[in-house]
């Protein structure tokens, strides 16, 4: 499991590294002027959880692409609890039975109060290419904050 809280310092380091100096990430008054109740985590910083989850469970994975839609903001200093769901779809029935057993072995859930959940679901595999559905949602309202898809090269061990 993975629990992450993005702090003001994390946001400042991200800003320095990337040049993203939008003040809604660091200044409460700027955030409030933009009709936000608090400073918010940069969307790309929040989405960085997806490759973290994939590489943690598939060491050596090569991340090829990621699509993202930002729908809700994540407040700075909010705990991000990661629920990881592996699910195989669009496979032959025999493969599905084997993969359902693997799914049961590879599902981890963590909850930390009012949190954000990142979900990475295996949609399909073609050789070593694996497509994942990626979601980040607010636990208290179940609203999706970020959604997208990732593609990675995965070396499967038999």
C-alpha positions in Angstrom: 0.0 0.0 0.0 1.1 3.6 -0.5 0.0 6.6 1.5 1.2 10.0 0.4 0.6 13.5 1.7 1.8 16.3 -0.6 3.1 19.1 1.6 3.9 22.8 0.9 7.5 21.8 0.6 6.7 19.1 -2.0 4.8 21.7 -4.0 7.7 24.2 -3.7 10.2 21.6 -4.9 7.9 20.6 -7.8 7.5 24.2 -8.7 11.3 24.8 -8.6 12.0 21.7 -10.7 9.3 22.3 -13.4 9.0 26.0 -13.4 5.2 25.7 -12.6 4.9 28.9 -10.5 1.1 29.2 -10.6 0.4 30.9 -7.2 -2.7 28.8 -6.6 -0.3 26.1 -5.5 1.6 28.1 -2.9 -0.4 31.2 -1.9 -3.7 30.9 0.0 -4.8 34.4 -1.1 -4.1 33.6 -4.8 -6.1 30.4 -4.4 -9.0 32.2 -2.8 -8.9 34.8 -5.5 -9.3 31.9 -8.0 -12.4 30.8 -5.9 -10.5 27.9 -4.3 -10.8 27.3 -0.6 -7.1 26.4 -0.2 -3.9 25.9 -2.0 -4.0 22.9 -4.4 -1.5 20.2 -5.5 -0.4 20.6 -9.1 -2.3 18.1 -11.2 0.8 16.5 -12.7 2.3 16.1 -9.2 -0.9 14.3 -8.1 -0.9 12.1 -11.3 2.7 11.1 -10.5 1.2 8.5 -8.2 0.2 6.4 -11.2 3.7 5.5 -12.4 4.7 5.0 -8.7 2.0 2.4 -8.3 2.8 0.6 -11.5 6.5 0.5 -10.9 6.0 -0.7 -7.4 4.0 -3.7 -8.5 5.9 -4.3 -11.8 9.6 -3.5 -11.1 11.4 -2.6 -14.4 8.2 -1.4 -16.1 8.8 1.1 -18.8 6.2 3.8 -18.9 5.2 4.6 -22.5 2.3 7.1 -22.2 -0.3 8.6 -19.9 -3.5 10.5 -20.7 -5.1 12.6 -18.0 -8.3 14.5 -17.5 -8.3 16.8 -14.4 -11.8 17.1 -13.0 -11.4 18.1 -9.3 -8.5 19.7 -7.3 -6.5 18.0 -4.5 -5.8 20.3 -1.5 -2.2 20.6 -0.3 -1.6 18.5 2.9 -4.5 16.1 2.2 -3.5 12.5 2.7 -3.5 10.4 -0.4 -4.3 6.8 0.4 -3.8 4.5 -2.5 -6.1 1.6 -3.2 -4.7 -0.6 -5.8 -7.0 -2.7 -7.9 -5.7 -5.0 -10.6 -8.4 -6.3 -12.9 -8.1 -8.0 -16.3 -10.8 -7.4 -18.9 -11.4 -8.5 -22.5 -9.7 -11.9 -22.0 -10.7 -15.4 -22.9 -12.8 -17.1 -20.1 -10.0 -19.6 -19.1 -7.5 -16.7 -18.8 -10.1 -14.7 -16.8 -10.3 -17.5 -14.2 -6.5 -17.6 -13.8 -6.3 -13.8 -13.7 -9.1 -13.6 -11.2 -7.0 -15.7 -8.9 -4.1 -13.4 -9.5 -6.3 -10.4 -9.0 -7.3 -11.6 -5.5 -3.6 -12.0 -4.7 -2.7 -8.5 -6.0 -5.4 -6.3 -4.5 -4.4 -4.0 -1.6 -6.5 -1.5 0.1 -5.6 1.3 2.5 -7.8 4.0 4.0 -6.6 7.0 5.9 -9.6 9.1 7.1 -10.7 11.7 4.5 -8.4 10.7 1.7 -7.9 10.5 -2.0 -7.7 7.0 -3.6 -5.6 6.2 -6.7 -6.8 3.2 -8.7 -4.8 1.5 -11.4 -6.7 -1.2 -13.3 -5.1 -3.5 -15.9 -7.5 -3.2 -18.9 -5.7 -5.3 -21.4 -2.3 -6.9 -22.3 -0.8 -7.5 -25.7 2.5 -9.2 -25.3 4.5 -7.1 -23.0 2.4 -4.0 -23.5 -0.1 -3.4 -20.8 -2.8 -0.7 -20.8 -4.0 0.6 -17.4 -7.1 2.6 -16.5 -5.9 5.3 -13.9 -8.3 7.1 -11.5 -7.7 9.4 -8.6 -10.9 10.1 -6.6 -12.0 11.9 -3.5 -13.0 9.3 -0.9 -15.5 11.4 1.0 -17.6 12.3 -2.1 -16.4 9.6 -4.5 -15.9 12.3 -7.1 -13.2 11.6 -9.7 -10.4 14.1 -9.5 -8.2 12.7 -12.3 -8.9 10.0 -14.8 -6.9 8.6 -17.7 -5.0 5.7 -19.2 -1.4 4.6 -19.0 0.6 2.3 -21.3 3.6 0.4 -20.0 6.0 -2.3 -21.1 5.8 -5.0 -18.5 8.0 -8.1 -18.2 5.7 -10.8 -16.8 7.3 -13.7 -15.0 5.8 -17.2 -15.3 
